[in-house]
């Protein structure tokens, strides 16, 4: 089954990127009552300045991989964490993005689940990477609310990053609503935010990639928990 996608320069939305049967199977795994999560009370950052910011809210998370995985040679390097058994379930999904985005390196993959919070509060804006030619991908496991908000503001410079965060003024480039089987890919230097789901839990897969294996992948600005 081929996915369809719409492109807006640095943002690409994929519809039905995998088959419905595979979508159902992955969702049954992450929504199982026996699935193990790590509670994150401050889901965006643990930096003191933002600890009491209402936009730095709660989510459950589970890391699958942190390191460098070469998508051309299938070799790993500098691995800090790897949940091999669970990670293997997601490789058919991961490789759907390699050719369309010319991906070479996978640096991080994690699952997040946010319960219905009764509000669509938008979380703190942040960037995942300052590495040139990097991509973030968010795959949505289920239909719900709680948009991903991607802003026009972007940076590959730490000083500019600090200025934009201090100014805290954002213009929206694109909003993407969670839909089962949908994925959104956007450049890693774009600021973006998650939103709380108001009515039903929000399950997503978050993957960080780079097109160039030689580029050193930077840590998230806010030091993800």
N, CA and C of each residue as an Amber inpcrd file, in Angstrom:
protein
   675
   0.8430000  -1.1950000   0.0000000   0.0000000   0.0000000   0.0000000
   0.8790000   1.2450000   0.0000000   0.6500000   2.1630000  -0.9240000
   1.4320000   3.3880000  -0.9930000   0.7550000   4.4980000  -0.2110000
   1.5620000   5.2640000   0.4980000   1.0200000   6.4160000   1.2090000
   0.8700000   7.5850000   0.2440000  -0.0340000   8.4850000   0.5980000
  -0.1520000   9.7370000  -0.1330000   0.3520000  10.8380000   0.7730000
   0.9330000  11.8990000   0.1870000   1.4180000  12.9640000   1.0500000
   1.3360000  14.3060000   0.3550000   1.1730000  15.3300000   1.1930000
   1.1590000  16.7120000   0.7470000   2.3980000  17.4020000   1.3000000
   3.0370000  18.2240000   0.4840000   4.2710000  18.8840000   0.8910000
   4.0830000  20.3880000   0.9600000   4.5760000  20.9950000   2.0320000
   4.6080000  22.4440000   2.1830000   6.0450000  22.8380000   2.5150000
   6.8980000  22.7810000   1.4950000   8.3000000  23.1290000   1.6380000
   8.9740000  22.2700000   2.6980000   9.0840000  22.7720000   3.9360000
   9.7980000  22.0500000   4.9830000   8.8820000  21.1720000   5.8260000
   7.6420000  21.0110000   5.4080000   6.6800000  20.1740000   6.1220000
   6.0280000  19.2250000   5.1220000   6.0070000  17.9450000   5.4420000
   5.3460000  16.9600000   4.5830000   4.3850000  16.1480000   5.4360000
   3.1500000  16.0660000   5.0060000   2.1410000  15.2760000   5.7130000
   1.8650000  14.0050000   4.9180000   2.0500000  12.8670000   5.5630000
   1.8130000  11.5600000   4.9600000   0.4730000  11.0200000   5.4750000
  -0.3790000  10.5740000   4.5660000  -1.6350000   9.9400000   4.9520000
  -1.5370000   8.4330000   4.7190000  -2.0060000   7.6670000   5.7050000
  -1.9830000   6.2030000   5.6000000  -0.6090000   5.7160000   5.1490000
   0.3850000   6.1260000   5.9250000   1.7630000   5.8010000   5.5730000
   2.0320000   4.3010000   5.6730000   1.2310000   3.5890000   6.4440000
   1.2990000   2.1320000   6.5340000  -0.1070000   1.5640000   6.3840000
  -0.2250000   0.2770000   6.1820000  -1.5130000  -0.3570000   5.9470000
  -2.3980000  -0.2810000   7.1960000  -3.7360000  -0.3100000   7.0160000
  -4.6400000  -0.2830000   8.1740000  -4.3880000  -1.4130000   9.1730000
  -4.0510000  -2.5860000   8.6810000  -3.8000000  -3.7090000   9.5910000
  -2.5690000  -3.4460000  10.4580000  -1.5340000  -2.8760000   9.8580000
  -0.3200000  -2.5380000  10.6100000  -0.6020000  -1.3990000  11.5800000
  -1.3920000  -0.4200000  11.1500000  -1.8140000   0.6590000  12.0530000
  -2.5030000   0.0920000  13.2940000  -3.4430000  -0.8220000  13.0680000
  -4.1960000  -1.4170000  14.1840000  -3.2770000  -2.1770000  15.1300000
  -2.3200000  -2.9080000  14.5650000  -1.4290000  -3.7200000  15.3870000
  -0.5360000  -2.8430000  16.2640000   0.0370000  -1.7930000  15.6800000
   0.8780000  -0.8990000  16.4690000   0.0800000  -0.2090000  17.5780000
  -1.1290000   0.2250000  17.2480000  -1.9420000   0.8860000  18.2720000
  -2.3200000  -0.0810000  19.3870000  -2.5770000  -1.3330000  19.0530000
  -2.9150000  -2.3180000  20.0860000  -1.7480000  -2.5350000  21.0440000
  -0.5220000  -2.3890000  20.5530000   0.6660000  -2.5450000  21.4050000
   0.7680000  -1.3920000  22.3880000   0.7350000  -0.1550000  21.8680000
   0.9920000   1.0030000  22.7330000  -0.1840000   1.3310000  23.6470000
  -1.3880000   0.8940000  23.2870000  -2.5600000   1.1830000  24.1130000
  -2.8970000   0.0530000  25.0790000  -2.0850000  -0.9990000  25.0700000
  -2.3140000  -2.1240000  25.9740000  -2.1360000  -1.7060000  27.4330000
  -2.9420000  -2.2550000  28.3170000  -2.8250000  -1.9540000  29.7440000
  -1.5110000  -2.4360000  30.3280000  -0.8570000  -3.3820000  29.6670000
   0.4130000  -3.9260000  30.1680000   1.6330000  -3.1700000  29.6450000
   1.4090000  -2.1680000  28.7900000   2.5280000  -1.4170000  28.2230000
   3.1600000  -0.5460000  29.3010000   4.4830000  -0.5790000  29.3900000
   5.2070000   0.1540000  30.4320000   5.5660000   1.5590000  29.9770000
   5.2580000   2.5400000  30.8290000   5.5400000   3.9390000  30.5380000
   6.3980000   4.5420000  31.6480000   7.1040000   5.6190000  31.3040000
   7.7780000   6.4620000  32.2840000   6.9980000   7.7590000  32.3900000
   6.5870000   8.1150000  33.5900000   5.8290000   9.3470000  33.7990000
   6.7590000  10.5460000  33.6860000   6.3310000  11.5600000  32.9140000
   7.0790000  12.8020000  32.7860000   6.1660000  13.9550000  33.1970000
   6.3750000  14.4710000  34.3880000   5.5500000  15.5900000  34.8590000
   5.9030000  16.8930000  34.1450000   7.1370000  17.0100000  33.7000000
   7.5880000  18.1660000  32.9200000   8.0750000  17.6220000  31.5830000
   7.1610000  17.5040000  30.6530000   7.4480000  16.7150000  29.4530000
   8.3780000  17.4030000  28.4670000   8.4760000  18.7380000  28.4980000
   9.3190000  19.4280000  27.5280000  10.7210000  19.6520000  28.0710000
  10.8150000  20.1380000  29.3040000  12.1400000  20.4700000  29.8410000
  12.1710000  20.3850000  31.3600000  13.3620000  20.1500000  31.8930000
  13.5820000  20.1880000  33.3380000  14.3890000  21.4250000  33.7360000
  14.6120000  22.3450000  32.8000000  15.3210000  23.5850000  33.1020000
  14.4890000  24.4000000  34.0940000  15.1480000  24.8940000  35.1240000
  14.4700000  25.5480000  36.2420000  13.5560000  26.6870000  35.7990000
  14.0030000  27.4640000  34.8250000  13.2490000  28.6310000  34.3700000
  11.8420000  28.2770000  33.9200000  11.6530000  27.0520000  33.4310000
  10.3770000  26.6570000  32.8400000   9.5940000  25.6440000  33.6780000
  10.0810000  25.3240000  34.8700000   9.4470000  24.2720000  35.6480000
   8.0040000  24.6000000  36.0180000   7.7040000  25.8590000  36.2660000
   6.3500000  26.2450000  36.6590000   5.5230000  26.8070000  35.5050000
   6.0670000  26.7130000  34.3050000   5.3280000  27.1670000  33.1260000
   4.2330000  26.1400000  32.8260000   2.9910000  26.5930000  32.7230000
   1.8760000  25.6730000  32.5050000   1.9810000  24.9500000  31.1620000
   2.8290000  25.4500000  30.2720000   3.0250000  24.8020000  28.9750000
   4.0240000  23.6520000  29.0390000   4.6380000  23.4460000  30.1800000
   5.6220000  22.3840000  30.3620000   4.9550000  21.2330000  31.1170000
   3.9880000  20.6070000  30.4620000   3.0730000  19.7160000  31.1720000
   3.4100000  18.2490000  31.1320000   2.4180000  17.4610000  31.4800000
   2.5450000  16.0210000  31.7340000   2.3900000  15.1840000  30.4600000
   3.1200000  14.0630000  30.4220000   2.9120000  13.0220000  29.4110000
   3.5890000  11.7500000  29.9110000   3.1760000  10.6190000  29.3710000
   3.8960000   9.3650000  29.5650000   4.7970000   9.1420000  28.3580000
   5.9580000   8.5550000  28.5850000   6.9030000   8.3640000  27.4820000
   7.5990000   7.0170000  27.6050000   8.0830000   6.5580000  26.4750000
   8.9230000   5.3570000  26.4580000   9.9230000   5.4880000  25.3100000
  11.1990000   5.5170000  25.6610000  12.2520000   5.5870000  24.6470000
  12.4630000   4.2150000  24.0220000  12.7050000   4.2090000  22.7070000
  13.0330000   2.9840000  21.9910000  14.4810000   2.9740000  21.5290000
  15.0100000   4.1790000  21.2280000  16.3860000   4.2410000  20.7420000
  16.9510000   5.6290000  20.9650000  18.2310000   5.6750000  21.3620000
  18.9710000   6.9230000  21.4710000  20.4170000   6.6220000  21.0970000
  20.8620000   7.2020000  20.0040000  22.2100000   6.9320000  19.5180000
  22.3150000   7.3090000  18.0570000  23.0410000   6.5140000  17.2630000
  23.1580000   6.7380000  15.8280000  22.9250000   5.4180000  15.1010000
  21.8760000   5.3900000  14.3130000  21.5680000   4.1970000  13.5200000
  21.6390000   4.5780000  12.0460000  22.6100000   3.9900000  11.3310000
  22.8030000   4.2710000   9.9130000  21.7520000   3.5090000   9.1140000
  20.8770000   4.2420000   8.4340000  19.7710000   3.6390000   7.7040000
  20.1880000   3.0860000   6.3500000  21.4500000   3.2690000   5.9770000
  21.9720000   2.7130000   4.7290000  22.7480000   1.4150000   4.9790000
  23.5240000   1.4070000   6.0680000  24.3400000   0.2200000   6.3640000
  23.7240000  -0.6380000   7.4650000  22.7290000  -0.0980000   8.1820000
  22.0370000  -0.7770000   9.2830000  22.9430000  -1.0350000  10.4860000
  23.9650000  -0.1910000  10.6290000  24.8850000  -0.3260000  11.7520000
  24.6080000   0.7670000  12.7840000  24.7990000   0.4230000  14.0640000
  24.5890000   1.3670000  15.1670000  25.9200000   1.8860000  15.6750000
  25.8730000   3.1150000  16.2250000  27.0680000   3.7340000  16.7850000
  26.6550000   4.6310000  17.9380000  27.4930000   4.7150000  18.9580000
  27.2650000   5.6100000  20.0990000  25.8700000   5.4170000  20.7050000
  25.4770000   4.1810000  20.8870000  24.1380000   3.8710000  21.3930000
  24.0850000   4.1110000  22.8980000  23.1860000   4.9890000  23.3250000
  22.9620000   5.2380000  24.7480000  21.8330000   4.3720000  25.2880000
  20.8740000   4.0680000  24.4340000  19.7510000   3.2270000  24.8610000
  19.1100000   2.5870000  23.6350000  18.7050000   1.3150000  23.7930000
  18.0170000   0.6290000  22.7080000  17.0930000  -0.4410000  23.2810000
  15.8140000  -0.3200000  22.9700000  14.8110000  -1.3210000  23.3430000
  14.5720000  -2.1900000  22.1050000  15.4690000  -3.1350000  21.8770000
  15.5460000  -3.8340000  20.5980000  14.2580000  -4.5420000  20.2220000
  13.6550000  -5.2520000  21.1560000  12.4600000  -6.0410000  20.8390000
  11.3130000  -5.1500000  20.3760000  11.0570000  -4.0730000  21.1010000
   9.9760000  -3.1770000  20.7280000  10.3380000  -2.3550000  19.4930000
  11.5920000  -1.9280000  19.3970000  12.0370000  -1.1410000  18.2570000
  11.8130000  -1.8870000  16.9440000  12.0330000  -3.1870000  16.9510000
  11.8800000  -3.9830000  15.7320000  10.4640000  -3.9090000  15.1640000
   9.4830000  -3.6740000  16.0180000   8.0950000  -3.5760000  15.5540000
   7.8830000  -2.3730000  14.6510000   8.7620000  -1.3710000  14.7590000
   8.5450000  -0.0990000  14.0820000   9.4000000   0.1020000  12.8370000
  10.3150000  -0.8030000  12.5450000  11.1790000  -0.5970000  11.3920000
  10.4350000  -0.5420000  10.0510000   9.4000000  -1.3570000   9.8290000
   8.6640000  -1.1900000   8.5600000   8.0710000   0.2110000   8.4080000
   7.6350000   0.8250000   9.5140000   7.1490000   2.2060000   9.4810000
   8.3050000   3.1670000   9.2340000   9.3930000   3.0010000   9.9630000
  10.5490000   3.8910000   9.8350000  11.0430000   3.9620000   8.3940000
  11.1160000   2.8190000   7.7300000  11.6980000   2.7990000   6.3900000
  10.7630000   3.3590000   5.3200000   9.5140000   3.6470000   5.6750000
   8.6350000   4.3430000   4.7400000   9.1120000   5.7790000   4.4690000
   9.9120000   6.3270000   5.3820000  10.3320000   7.7290000   5.2630000
  11.7260000   7.8960000   4.6600000  12.4900000   6.8370000   4.5900000
  13.9030000   6.9480000   4.2220000  14.0840000   7.5020000   2.8190000
  13.4060000   6.9260000   1.8340000  13.5810000   7.3900000   0.4480000
  12.9400000   8.7520000   0.1940000  11.6870000   8.9930000   0.6090000
  11.0920000  10.3070000   0.3350000  11.8730000  11.4770000   0.9370000
  12.5290000  11.2620000   2.0750000  13.2280000  12.3480000   2.7680000
  14.7430000  12.2540000   2.6430000  15.2330000  11.2460000   1.9460000
  16.6750000  11.0540000   1.7600000  17.3980000  10.9490000   3.1010000
  16.8740000  10.1060000   3.9650000  17.3950000   9.9940000   5.3190000
  18.5960000   9.0560000   5.3730000  19.5080000   9.3800000   6.2870000
  20.7090000   8.5550000   6.4570000  20.8660000   8.0710000   7.9000000
  20.5550000   8.9210000   8.8420000  20.8440000   8.6160000  10.2410000
  19.6060000   8.7950000  11.1080000  19.3120000   7.8140000  11.9400000
  18.2700000   7.9480000  12.9600000  18.9490000   8.1390000  14.3060000
  18.5510000   9.1790000  15.0510000  19.2240000   9.4780000  16.3110000
  18.3680000   9.2210000  17.5390000  17.0510000   9.3110000  17.4050000
  16.2010000   9.1220000  18.5730000  14.8110000   8.7050000  18.1420000
  14.2160000   7.7970000  18.9070000  12.8360000   7.4120000  18.6660000
  12.1760000   7.1260000  20.0140000  11.0050000   7.7180000  20.2170000
  10.2840000   7.4700000  21.4630000   8.7820000   7.5440000  21.2240000
   8.0390000   6.9450000  22.1310000   6.5830000   6.9500000  22.1000000
   6.1000000   7.8330000  23.2370000   5.0700000   8.6210000  22.9740000
   4.4690000   9.4530000  24.0160000   2.9670000   9.2270000  24.0550000
   2.4310000   9.2240000  25.2430000   0.9860000   9.0960000  25.4360000
   0.5400000  10.1600000  26.4280000  -0.4390000  10.9460000  26.0270000
  -0.9930000  11.9870000  26.8870000  -2.4790000  11.7170000  27.0710000
  -2.9410000  11.5450000  28.3020000  -4.3700000  11.2950000  28.5280000
  -5.1940000  12.5320000  28.2350000  -6.4960000  12.3500000  28.0790000
  -7.3950000  13.4860000  27.8810000  -7.2840000  14.4210000  29.0740000
  -7.0030000  15.7020000  28.8050000  -6.7310000  16.6690000  29.8620000
  -7.8370000  17.7040000  30.0250000  -8.8630000  17.6440000  29.1600000
  -9.9520000  18.6060000  29.2640000  -9.6110000  19.9790000  28.7320000
  -8.4710000  20.1030000  28.0710000  -8.0260000  21.3710000  27.4990000
  -7.0910000  21.0810000  26.3390000  -7.0280000  21.9900000  25.3800000
  -6.0740000  21.8730000  24.2780000  -4.8760000  22.7910000  24.4840000
  -4.4540000  22.9340000  25.7340000  -3.2850000  23.7550000  26.0510000
  -2.1140000  23.4000000  25.1300000  -1.5320000  24.4040000  24.4850000
  -0.3570000  24.2130000  23.6430000   0.8860000  24.2230000  24.5230000
   1.7760000  23.2810000  24.2930000   2.9740000  23.1290000  25.1060000
   4.0560000  24.1330000  24.6890000   5.1550000  24.1410000  25.4310000
   6.2730000  25.0370000  25.1570000   6.8560000  24.8160000  23.7570000
   7.0710000  25.8740000  22.9980000   7.7860000  25.7280000  21.7300000
   9.2260000  25.2730000  21.9730000   9.7270000  24.4490000  21.0780000
  11.0950000  23.9590000  21.1940000  11.5690000  23.4540000  19.8410000
  12.8680000  23.2750000  19.6980000  13.4720000  22.6170000  18.5360000
  14.0690000  21.3000000  19.0100000  14.0460000  20.3030000  18.1500000
  14.6650000  19.0370000  18.5040000  16.1490000  19.0090000  18.1660000
  16.5430000  19.6420000  17.0550000  17.9290000  19.5640000  16.6110000
  18.3330000  20.8820000  15.9580000  19.6330000  21.2120000  16.0710000
  20.1560000  22.3310000  15.3000000  21.0210000  21.8220000  14.1480000
  21.0740000  20.5230000  13.9800000  21.8620000  19.9360000  12.9140000
  21.2750000  20.2900000  11.5520000  22.0750000  20.7980000  10.6200000
  21.5560000  21.0670000   9.2690000  21.0150000  19.7920000   8.6250000
  19.9630000  19.9530000   7.8340000  19.3740000  18.8370000   7.0840000
  18.8460000  17.7260000   7.9870000  18.2900000  18.1230000   9.1110000
  17.6710000  17.1390000   9.9990000  16.1470000  17.1980000   9.8500000
  15.4980000  16.1130000  10.2400000  14.0440000  16.0070000  10.1460000
  13.4770000  15.4520000  11.4460000  12.3130000  15.9380000  11.8140000
  11.5070000  15.3200000  12.8650000  10.3130000  14.6510000  12.1920000
   9.9260000  13.5020000  12.6960000   8.7170000  12.8380000  12.2080000
   7.8440000  12.4810000  13.3960000   6.5710000  12.8120000  13.2890000
   5.5870000  12.4200000  14.2910000   4.5510000  11.5390000  13.6040000
   4.4130000  10.3350000  14.1070000   3.3930000   9.4030000  13.6130000
   2.2730000   9.3360000  14.6400000   1.0300000   9.4190000  14.1640000
  -0.1310000   9.4060000  15.0510000  -0.7650000   8.0120000  15.0690000
  -0.8400000   7.4410000  16.2650000  -1.4060000   6.0990000  16.4030000
  -2.9310000   6.0890000  16.3440000  -3.5640000   7.2180000  16.7050000
  -5.0210000   7.1990000  16.8380000  -5.6450000   8.5430000  16.4720000
  -6.9420000   8.4890000  16.1800000  -7.7410000   9.6960000  15.9620000
  -7.9890000  10.3650000  17.3150000  -7.6600000  11.6290000  17.4290000
  -7.9590000  12.3850000  18.6430000  -7.7750000  13.8670000  18.3300000
  -7.8740000  14.7110000  19.3500000  -7.5250000  16.1120000  19.1700000
  -6.1380000  16.3320000  19.7820000  -5.7050000  17.5730000  19.8600000
  -4.3620000  17.8530000  20.3640000  -3.3820000  18.0040000  19.2250000
  -3.5060000  19.1150000  18.4840000  -2.6950000  19.3340000  17.2860000
  -1.2040000  19.4570000  17.5950000  -0.4010000  19.1130000  16.6070000
   1.0020000  19.5070000  16.5660000   1.0530000  20.8800000  15.9060000
   1.6810000  21.8430000  16.5690000   1.7560000  23.2070000  16.0570000
   3.1960000  23.4790000  15.6360000   3.3860000  23.7980000  14.3610000
   4.7160000  24.0750000  13.8200000   4.7840000  25.5590000  13.4760000
   5.8490000  26.2130000  13.9350000   5.9590000  27.6610000  13.8020000
   6.8820000  28.0550000  12.6500000   6.7540000  29.2930000  12.2110000
   7.6600000  29.8380000  11.2030000   9.0620000  30.0750000  11.7700000
   9.1400000  30.3110000  13.0780000  10.4330000  30.6070000  13.7130000
  11.3270000  29.3650000  13.6840000  12.5880000  29.5850000  13.3650000
  13.5480000  28.4820000  13.2730000  14.9420000  29.0280000  13.5420000
  15.8700000  28.1480000  13.8410000  17.2320000  28.6050000  14.0810000
  18.2240000  27.4570000  13.9980000  19.4220000  27.7700000  13.5330000
  20.5810000  26.8790000  13.6360000  21.6640000  27.5380000  14.4790000
  21.2650000  28.5280000  15.2870000  22.1980000  29.3070000  16.0790000
  21.7110000  29.3830000  17.5190000  22.5640000  29.0360000  18.4640000
  22.1540000  28.9750000  19.8590000  21.7740000  30.3420000  20.4050000
  22.5170000  31.3810000  20.0360000  22.1820000  32.7290000  20.5150000
  20.8100000  33.1710000  20.0060000  20.5340000  32.8800000  18.7650000
  19.2270000  33.2190000  18.2150000  18.1360000  32.3930000  18.8880000
  18.4570000  31.1420000  19.1830000  17.5270000  30.2890000  19.9260000
  17.1130000  30.9440000  21.2360000  18.1080000  31.4140000  21.9940000
  17.8380000  32.0320000  23.2910000  16.9960000  33.3010000  23.1460000
  17.2860000  34.0750000  22.1040000  16.5220000  35.2930000  21.8640000
  15.0630000  34.9610000  21.5580000  14.8280000  33.9890000  20.6850000
  13.4630000  33.6280000  20.3070000  12.6810000  33.0870000  21.5000000
  13.3380000  32.3060000  22.3330000  12.6590000  31.7640000  23.5100000
  12.3230000  32.8670000  24.5110000  13.2300000  33.8180000  24.6870000
  12.9820000  34.9290000  25.6090000  11.8760000  35.8420000  25.0940000
  11.8620000  36.0680000  23.7810000  10.8220000  36.9140000  23.1930000
   9.4600000  36.2500000  23.3090000   9.4270000  34.9360000  23.1080000
   8.2150000  34.1190000  23.2870000   7.0390000  34.6390000  22.4450000
   7.3310000  34.9780000  21.2020000   6.3010000  35.3910000  20.2460000
   6.4110000  34.4610000  19.0410000   5.3020000  33.7890000  18.7050000
   5.3500000  32.7310000  17.7100000   4.2780000  32.9260000  16.6480000
   4.6430000  32.6410000  15.3950000   3.6800000  32.6930000  14.3010000
   3.5270000  31.2890000  13.7270000   2.3070000  30.8640000  13.5680000
   2.0300000  29.4750000  13.1920000   2.1960000  29.2750000  11.6850000
   2.9990000  28.2820000  11.3490000   3.2170000  27.8830000   9.9530000
   2.2150000  26.8030000   9.5430000   1.9670000  25.8520000  10.4480000
   1.0680000  24.7350000  10.1380000   0.5870000  24.0880000  11.4250000
  -0.6790000  23.6940000  11.4270000  -1.2300000  22.8710000  12.5000000
  -1.5720000  21.5200000  11.8900000  -1.2110000  20.4430000  12.5890000
  -1.4820000  19.0990000  12.0980000  -2.2750000  18.3510000  13.1610000
  -3.4490000  17.8790000  12.7900000  -4.3160000  17.1740000  13.7390000
  -3.9950000  15.6780000  13.7410000  -4.0240000  15.0540000  14.9110000
  -3.7890000  13.6200000  14.9840000  -4.8620000  12.8290000  14.2320000
  -4.4150000  11.9220000  13.4040000  -5.2990000  11.0410000  12.6610000
  -4.5970000   9.7000000  12.5150000  -5.2760000   8.6430000  12.8010000
  -4.6770000   7.3100000  12.7520000  -4.0450000   7.0540000  11.3820000
  -2.7670000   6.6680000  11.3870000  -2.0570000   6.3840000  10.1480000
  -1.4070000   7.5860000   9.5050000  -1.6250000   8.7590000  10.0550000
  -1.0170000   9.9860000   9.5300000   0.3540000  10.1970000  10.1620000
   1.2510000  10.8180000   9.4010000   2.5500000  11.2310000   9.9380000
   2.8810000  12.5970000   9.3680000   3.5700000  13.3900000  10.1600000
   4.0660000  14.6750000   9.6700000   5.5750000  14.7070000   9.8390000
   6.2540000  15.1120000   8.7620000   7.7070000  15.3000000   8.7850000
   7.9890000  16.7790000   8.6150000   8.8900000  17.3150000   9.4380000
   9.2580000  18.7220000   9.3130000  10.7110000  18.9010000   9.7220000
  11.3340000  19.9480000   9.1770000  12.7610000  20.1520000   9.4080000
  13.0520000  20.3640000  10.8980000  14.1910000  19.8320000  11.3430000
  14.5190000  19.8000000  12.7640000  14.7680000  21.1500000  13.4000000
  15.0480000  22.1820000  12.5750000  15.3300000  23.4930000  13.1540000
  14.0750000  24.3490000  13.3180000  12.9030000  23.8020000  12.9890000
  11.6530000  24.5230000  13.1720000  11.1560000  24.3660000  14.6190000
  10.8120000  25.4810000  15.2410000  10.1750000  25.4050000  16.5510000
   8.7860000  24.7940000  16.3870000   8.3860000  24.0230000  17.3870000
   7.0800000  23.3690000  17.3330000   6.6100000  23.0590000  18.7440000
   5.3290000  22.7460000  18.8590000   4.7230000  22.4120000  20.1470000
   3.7280000  21.2780000  19.9610000   3.5900000  20.4670000  20.9850000
   2.4560000  19.5400000  21.0670000   1.2990000  20.2670000  21.7550000
   0.1190000  19.6990000  21.6540000  -1.0400000  20.2050000  22.3890000
  -1.6580000  19.0660000  23.1830000  -2.2350000  19.4110000  24.3280000
  -2.9790000  18.4070000  25.0820000  -4.2120000  17.9570000  24.2990000
  -4.5770000  16.6820000  24.4090000  -5.8720000  16.2510000  23.8960000
  -6.9620000  16.5800000  24.9170000  -8.0740000  17.0460000  24.4370000
  -9.1590000  17.4500000  25.3280000 -10.0900000  16.2880000  25.6630000
 -10.2990000  15.3920000  24.6810000 -11.3560000  14.3960000  24.8340000
 -10.8820000  12.9510000  24.9020000  -9.7560000  12.6420000  24.2630000
  -9.3070000  11.2530000  24.1890000  -7.7840000  11.2190000  24.1730000
  -7.2030000  10.1780000  24.7570000  -5.7440000  10.0770000  24.8490000
  -5.0730000  10.2180000  23.4820000  -3.9010000  10.7960000  23.5120000
  -3.1220000  11.0710000  22.2970000  -1.8570000  10.2200000  22.3230000
  -1.7120000   9.3210000  21.3590000  -0.5510000   8.4430000  21.2520000
   0.2390000   8.8250000  20.0080000   1.5220000   9.1170000  20.1880000
   2.3620000   9.4710000  19.0350000   3.7220000   8.7890000  19.1220000
   4.3380000   8.6290000  17.9560000   5.7210000   8.1820000  17.8410000
   6.5300000   9.3600000  17.3350000   7.6260000   9.6720000  18.0040000
   8.4680000  10.8110000  17.6470000   9.8550000  10.2860000  17.2420000
  10.2810000  10.6210000  16.0100000  11.5630000  10.1440000  15.4960000
  12.3870000  11.3240000  15.0120000  13.6740000  11.3120000  15.3050000
  14.5990000  12.3440000  14.8330000  15.5940000  11.7240000  13.8640000
  15.7200000  12.3550000  12.6990000  16.5910000  11.8620000  11.6290000
  17.5320000  12.9600000  11.1520000  18.5810000  12.5360000  10.4440000
  19.4530000  13.4630000   9.7410000  19.7070000  12.9080000   8.3400000
  19.8260000  13.8260000   7.3740000  20.1430000  13.3990000   6.0110000
  21.6170000  13.0640000   5.8630000  22.4420000  13.6490000   6.6930000
  23.8840000  13.5290000   6.5340000  24.5000000  12.8200000   7.7290000
  25.1040000  11.6810000   7.5020000  25.6810000  10.8980000   8.5840000
  26.8290000  11.6260000   9.2740000  27.5260000  12.4900000   8.5600000
  28.6990000  13.1570000   9.1170000  28.3330000  14.3090000  10.0440000
  27.1030000  14.8250000   9.9370000  26.6970000  15.9300000  10.8010000
  26.4630000  15.4050000  12.2180000  27.0250000  16.0880000  13.1730000
  26.8290000  15.7080000  14.5670000  25.4330000  16.1200000  15.0010000
  24.6550000  15.1680000  15.4560000  23.2880000  15.4580000  15.8700000
  23.3010000  16.0890000  17.2570000  22.7060000  17.2490000  17.3900000
  22.7190000  18.0040000  18.6320000  21.6600000  17.5000000  19.5920000
  21.8700000  17.7660000  20.8760000  20.8690000  17.4770000  21.8840000
  19.7260000  18.4870000  21.7620000  18.5560000  18.0630000  22.1870000
  17.4200000  18.9810000  22.1850000  17.7220000  20.1990000  23.0470000
  17.2880000  21.3630000  22.6000000  17.5830000  22.6050000  23.3280000
  17.1210000  22.5550000  24.7710000  15.9490000  21.9280000  24.9920000
  15.3840000  21.9130000  26.3250000  15.7570000  20.6460000  27.0910000
  16.6280000  19.8320000  26.5450000  17.0790000  18.6280000  27.2330000
  15.8930000  17.7500000  27.6270000  15.3400000  17.0770000  26.6350000
  14.1820000  16.2160000  26.8820000  14.4180000  15.2950000  28.0680000
  13.3970000  15.1530000  28.8810000  13.4680000  14.2410000  30.0330000
  13.4430000  12.7890000  29.5610000
